[in-house]
């Protein structure tokens, strides 16, 4: 086979692989994308039928919340905290945008990343004077609900999974297993609690006390935030609803965790109402090469669970390990996270 035939075959294989990955949907193929190509643009996804209408911007927070680029197939994905900040700034600067629908589809994530998003939404409201309505999709749990509390009102689908307000430190020890195969691990530490939670040590009572203090601190912060943001939650139900459980969107609205049951259009109309306008188009901010064809389009590579199935109890995880647990696609750190599939 001559060199020309080899090159032709390589081209056809590349075309076939692109078609195989993309299926029958829209294909965007770019080589050497420059930073300028990544600037945000807006696409109108729902028109109200009036000329020169005002706009309500739909901004998505999807997948695992972390202050780091998400892992991607070929290259790292976006940093969710940075992307939210950029889109809120765009909405603040756009005079036609009168309100924001913050569409949440996330099991939560990093404690600090969740708090950074929460603060960014509050700052946007304060500095722009534009209202924010949170819309809870498949899952709005733990850190995701933390972010939702920054909104003026919350709309939920009746089938949404909502809540997981609580904290847990999940530790794992492989020391007994290593001992069975003749491996002895010993750490030299500067203090008795330096290796608390390490998988190569045994959790002592002192370790438990330190980690429990961390849990209590973060839990008090989370509960205080919910109590302030959701005064409609009945006092006699508050302790139950903040014990880490999840509820359906329909029950969330009935119990005060959300304001009403609805959909993207309900959230858009409510946002327009809070902004004092009668007519508004829905727009979505996205990168230039991303296809947005309807109000239901989400950001790329952003499943509700950050790449794997969602989980329930794990709102906060502290793992002093050099890597992640199998199936846990997040950096080592402290998390508000809903993941029942992890031990």
C-alpha positions as CSV (number, residue, x, y, z in Angstrom):
1,X,0.0,0.0,0.0
2,X,1.6,3.3,-1.1
3,X,1.8,6.4,1.1
4,X,-1.1,8.2,-0.7
5,X,-3.5,5.3,0.0
6,X,-2.4,5.3,3.6
7,X,-3.2,9.0,4.0
8,X,-6.6,8.5,2.3
9,X,-7.4,5.6,4.6
10,X,-6.4,7.8,7.7
11,X,-8.8,10.5,6.6
12,X,-11.7,8.1,6.1
13,X,-11.0,6.5,9.5
14,X,-11.1,10.0,11.1
15,X,-14.4,10.8,9.4
16,X,-15.9,7.5,10.5
17,X,-14.8,8.0,14.1
18,X,-16.4,11.5,14.3
19,X,-19.6,10.1,12.8
20,X,-19.6,7.2,15.2
21,X,-19.1,9.4,18.3
22,X,-21.6,12.1,17.3
23,X,-24.4,9.8,16.0
24,X,-27.0,11.7,14.0
25,X,-26.9,14.9,15.9
26,X,-25.3,18.2,14.9
27,X,-21.5,17.9,14.4
28,X,-19.0,20.6,15.2
29,X,-15.4,19.8,14.3
30,X,-12.7,22.4,15.2
31,X,-9.0,22.3,14.9
32,X,-6.9,24.8,16.8
33,X,-9.6,26.6,18.6
34,X,-8.4,30.0,19.9
35,X,-9.4,31.6,23.2
36,X,-11.5,34.1,21.3
37,X,-13.7,31.2,20.0
38,X,-14.7,30.4,23.6
39,X,-16.4,33.7,24.3
40,X,-20.0,33.4,25.4
41,X,-22.8,34.1,23.0
42,X,-26.6,34.0,23.6
43,X,-29.2,32.1,21.7
44,X,-33.0,32.8,22.0
45,X,-34.6,29.5,22.8
46,X,-38.2,30.7,23.4
47,X,-39.9,33.8,22.0
48,X,-42.9,35.5,23.5
49,X,-44.1,36.7,20.2
50,X,-43.4,40.4,20.7
51,X,-40.9,42.6,18.9
52,X,-38.0,43.9,21.0
53,X,-39.0,41.9,24.1
54,X,-36.9,41.9,27.2
55,X,-35.0,38.8,28.1
56,X,-34.7,36.2,30.9
57,X,-31.3,34.4,30.8
58,X,-31.2,30.7,31.6
59,X,-27.9,29.8,33.3
60,X,-27.1,26.1,34.0
61,X,-25.3,24.6,36.9
62,X,-25.0,20.9,36.0
63,X,-23.0,18.0,37.3
64,X,-20.5,17.9,40.1
65,X,-19.8,21.3,41.7
66,X,-16.0,21.8,42.0
67,X,-13.6,24.7,41.6
68,X,-11.6,22.8,38.9
69,X,-12.0,21.8,35.3
70,X,-14.2,18.8,34.9
71,X,-12.6,15.7,33.4
72,X,-13.4,15.4,29.7
73,X,-13.0,12.7,27.0
74,X,-10.3,14.5,25.1
75,X,-9.5,17.6,27.1
76,X,-10.6,19.0,30.5
77,X,-14.1,20.5,30.6
78,X,-15.1,23.8,32.1
79,X,-14.6,24.9,35.7
80,X,-18.3,25.1,36.9
81,X,-17.5,27.9,39.4
82,X,-15.8,30.0,36.8
83,X,-18.5,29.4,34.2
84,X,-21.2,30.5,36.5
85,X,-19.3,33.7,37.4
86,X,-18.8,34.5,33.7
87,X,-22.4,33.9,32.7
88,X,-23.7,36.0,35.7
89,X,-21.4,38.8,34.6
90,X,-22.7,38.6,31.1
91,X,-26.3,38.8,32.4
92,X,-25.4,41.7,34.6
93,X,-23.9,43.7,31.7
94,X,-26.7,42.9,29.2
95,X,-29.3,45.6,29.4
96,X,-31.9,43.5,27.7
97,X,-31.6,40.8,30.4
98,X,-33.9,41.6,33.2
99,X,-33.8,38.4,35.3
100,X,-32.1,35.0,35.5
101,X,-33.3,31.5,35.8
102,X,-30.7,29.4,37.5
103,X,-31.3,25.9,36.3
104,X,-29.8,23.4,38.7
105,X,-29.2,19.7,37.9
106,X,-26.5,18.7,40.4
107,X,-25.9,16.3,43.3
108,X,-23.7,18.9,44.9
109,X,-19.9,19.0,45.2
110,X,-17.2,20.8,47.0
111,X,-18.1,22.7,50.1
112,X,-16.1,25.8,49.2
113,X,-17.1,25.6,45.5
114,X,-20.8,25.5,46.5
115,X,-20.3,28.4,48.9
116,X,-18.5,30.4,46.1
117,X,-21.5,29.8,43.7
118,X,-24.0,30.8,46.4
119,X,-22.0,34.0,47.1
120,X,-21.7,34.8,43.4
121,X,-25.5,34.6,43.0
122,X,-26.1,36.9,46.0
123,X,-23.5,39.4,44.6
124,X,-25.2,39.3,41.2
125,X,-28.6,40.2,42.7
126,X,-27.2,42.9,44.9
127,X,-25.1,44.6,42.2
128,X,-27.4,44.2,39.2
129,X,-30.7,44.5,40.9
130,X,-32.0,41.6,38.7
131,X,-34.0,38.8,40.4
132,X,-33.0,35.1,40.2
133,X,-35.3,32.2,40.1
134,X,-33.9,28.7,40.8
135,X,-35.3,25.8,38.8
136,X,-34.6,22.4,40.1
137,X,-34.3,19.6,37.5
138,X,-33.6,15.9,38.0
139,X,-31.5,16.3,41.1
140,X,-30.8,19.4,43.2
141,X,-29.2,18.0,46.3
142,X,-26.8,19.0,49.0
143,X,-24.4,21.6,47.5
144,X,-26.9,22.1,44.7
145,X,-29.6,23.0,47.2
146,X,-27.1,25.2,49.0
147,X,-26.7,27.2,45.8
148,X,-30.5,27.3,45.2
149,X,-30.9,29.1,48.5
150,X,-29.4,32.2,47.0
151,X,-32.3,32.6,44.6
152,X,-35.3,34.8,45.3
153,X,-37.7,31.9,44.6
154,X,-37.4,28.3,43.8
155,X,-39.4,26.3,41.2
156,X,-39.2,22.5,41.1
157,X,-40.4,19.8,38.7
158,X,-42.7,17.5,40.7
159,X,-40.3,14.6,39.9
160,X,-37.1,16.3,41.1
161,X,-35.0,14.8,43.8
162,X,-34.5,17.6,46.4
163,X,-32.7,18.0,49.7
164,X,-29.8,15.9,51.2
165,X,-29.2,18.8,53.7
166,X,-26.6,17.5,56.0
167,X,-23.0,16.5,56.3
168,X,-21.0,13.3,56.5
169,X,-17.3,12.5,56.6
170,X,-16.8,9.2,54.9
171,X,-13.5,7.5,55.8
172,X,-12.0,4.2,54.6
173,X,-9.2,2.1,56.0
174,X,-7.2,-0.4,54.1
175,X,-4.8,-1.1,57.0
176,X,-6.4,-4.5,58.0
177,X,-6.3,-5.7,54.4
178,X,-2.7,-4.7,54.0
179,X,-1.8,-6.4,57.3
180,X,-3.2,-9.7,55.9
181,X,-0.8,-9.6,53.0
182,X,2.2,-8.7,55.1
183,X,2.3,-4.9,54.4
184,X,2.8,-2.7,57.4
185,X,2.1,1.1,57.0
186,X,3.4,3.6,59.6
187,X,3.2,7.4,59.4
188,X,5.4,9.8,61.2
189,X,3.2,12.8,62.0
190,X,3.7,16.2,63.7
191,X,0.6,15.6,65.9
192,X,-1.8,12.8,66.9
193,X,-4.5,14.0,64.6
194,X,-2.5,14.6,61.5
195,X,-3.5,11.3,59.9
196,X,-7.1,11.4,60.9
197,X,-9.1,9.8,58.2
198,X,-6.1,8.4,56.4
199,X,-6.9,5.0,54.8
200,X,-3.5,3.7,56.1
201,X,-4.3,4.3,59.7
202,X,-6.9,3.3,62.3
203,X,-9.5,5.8,63.2
204,X,-9.1,6.6,66.9
205,X,-11.5,8.3,69.3
206,X,-9.5,11.5,69.0
207,X,-9.7,11.3,65.2
208,X,-13.5,10.8,65.5
209,X,-13.8,13.8,67.7
210,X,-11.9,16.0,65.3
211,X,-13.9,14.9,62.3
212,X,-17.2,15.2,64.1
213,X,-16.3,18.8,64.9
214,X,-15.8,19.4,61.2
215,X,-19.1,17.8,60.5
216,X,-20.9,19.9,63.1
217,X,-19.4,23.1,61.9
218,X,-20.4,22.6,58.3
219,X,-23.8,21.3,59.2
220,X,-24.5,24.4,61.4
221,X,-23.6,26.7,58.5
222,X,-25.8,24.8,56.0
223,X,-28.8,24.7,58.3
224,X,-28.5,28.4,59.2
225,X,-28.4,29.2,55.5
226,X,-31.5,27.1,54.8
227,X,-33.4,28.5,57.8
228,X,-32.8,32.1,56.6
229,X,-33.6,31.4,52.9
230,X,-36.7,29.2,53.5
231,X,-38.7,30.7,56.3
232,X,-41.8,28.9,55.0
233,X,-40.6,25.5,56.2
234,X,-42.8,24.6,59.2
235,X,-40.9,24.7,62.5
236,X,-42.1,21.2,63.5
237,X,-40.7,19.8,60.2
238,X,-37.4,21.6,60.0
239,X,-35.3,19.1,61.9
240,X,-36.7,16.3,59.8
241,X,-36.0,18.1,56.5
242,X,-32.4,18.9,57.4
243,X,-31.4,15.4,58.6
244,X,-30.0,14.4,55.2
245,X,-33.1,12.9,53.6
246,X,-34.2,13.6,50.0
247,X,-37.8,14.3,48.9
248,X,-39.6,14.6,45.6
249,X,-40.1,18.0,44.1
250,X,-43.8,17.9,44.8
251,X,-43.2,17.3,48.5
252,X,-40.4,19.9,48.5
253,X,-42.9,22.6,47.4
254,X,-45.5,21.4,49.9
255,X,-43.0,21.5,52.7
256,X,-41.4,24.9,51.9
257,X,-38.2,23.7,50.4
258,X,-39.4,25.2,47.1
259,X,-42.0,27.8,46.3
260,X,-44.0,26.1,43.6
261,X,-44.1,23.2,41.2
262,X,-43.6,24.0,37.5
263,X,-41.2,23.8,34.6
264,X,-38.8,26.0,32.6
265,X,-41.7,28.2,31.4
266,X,-43.1,28.6,34.9
267,X,-39.6,29.7,36.1
268,X,-39.3,32.1,33.2
269,X,-42.7,33.7,33.8
270,X,-42.0,34.0,37.5
271,X,-38.6,35.6,36.8
272,X,-40.2,38.2,34.5
273,X,-42.9,38.9,37.1
274,X,-40.3,39.5,39.8
275,X,-38.5,41.8,37.3
276,X,-41.7,43.8,36.7
277,X,-41.9,43.0,33.0
278,X,-44.8,41.5,31.0
279,X,-43.0,40.0,28.0
280,X,-39.6,38.3,27.9
281,X,-37.7,35.9,25.6
282,X,-35.8,33.1,27.1
283,X,-32.1,33.0,26.2
284,X,-29.3,30.6,27.0
285,X,-25.6,31.6,27.3
286,X,-23.2,29.1,25.7
287,X,-19.8,28.8,24.0
288,X,-19.7,29.5,20.3
289,X,-19.3,25.9,19.1
290,X,-22.0,24.5,21.3
291,X,-25.4,23.7,19.7
292,X,-28.4,25.0,21.6
293,X,-31.7,24.1,20.0
294,X,-34.3,24.4,22.7
295,X,-35.0,25.7,26.2
296,X,-34.0,22.2,27.5
297,X,-30.4,22.3,26.2
298,X,-27.9,22.0,28.9
299,X,-24.2,22.7,28.9
300,X,-21.9,20.0,27.3
301,X,-20.8,17.0,29.3
302,X,-22.9,17.9,32.3
303,X,-25.1,15.0,33.4
304,X,-27.0,15.5,36.6
305,X,-24.5,13.4,38.5
306,X,-21.2,14.5,37.2
307,X,-20.6,11.5,35.0
308,X,-22.1,8.7,37.1
309,X,-25.2,7.8,39.0
310,X,-26.3,10.1,41.8
311,X,-25.9,9.2,45.5
312,X,-27.8,10.0,48.7
313,X,-26.1,10.4,52.0
314,X,-22.6,11.7,51.1
315,X,-22.9,15.4,51.5
316,X,-19.4,16.0,52.7
317,X,-16.4,13.7,52.1
318,X,-13.0,14.0,53.6
319,X,-10.5,11.5,52.1
320,X,-6.8,11.9,52.9
321,X,-5.8,9.8,49.9
322,X,-3.6,10.5,46.9
323,X,-6.4,9.4,44.6
324,X,-10.2,9.0,44.4
325,X,-12.4,6.1,45.2
326,X,-13.4,4.0,42.2
327,X,-16.1,5.8,40.3
328,X,-15.7,9.0,42.3
329,X,-14.7,11.5,39.6
330,X,-13.7,14.4,41.8
331,X,-10.5,15.7,43.4
332,X,-9.8,14.8,47.0
333,X,-11.4,17.3,49.3
334,X,-14.5,18.2,51.4
335,X,-17.9,17.8,49.7
336,X,-21.6,18.5,50.0
337,X,-22.6,15.6,47.8
338,X,-25.5,13.3,47.2
339,X,-24.1,9.9,46.2
340,X,-25.8,6.7,47.5
341,X,-23.7,4.5,45.2
342,X,-20.5,5.1,47.3
343,X,-19.9,3.1,50.5
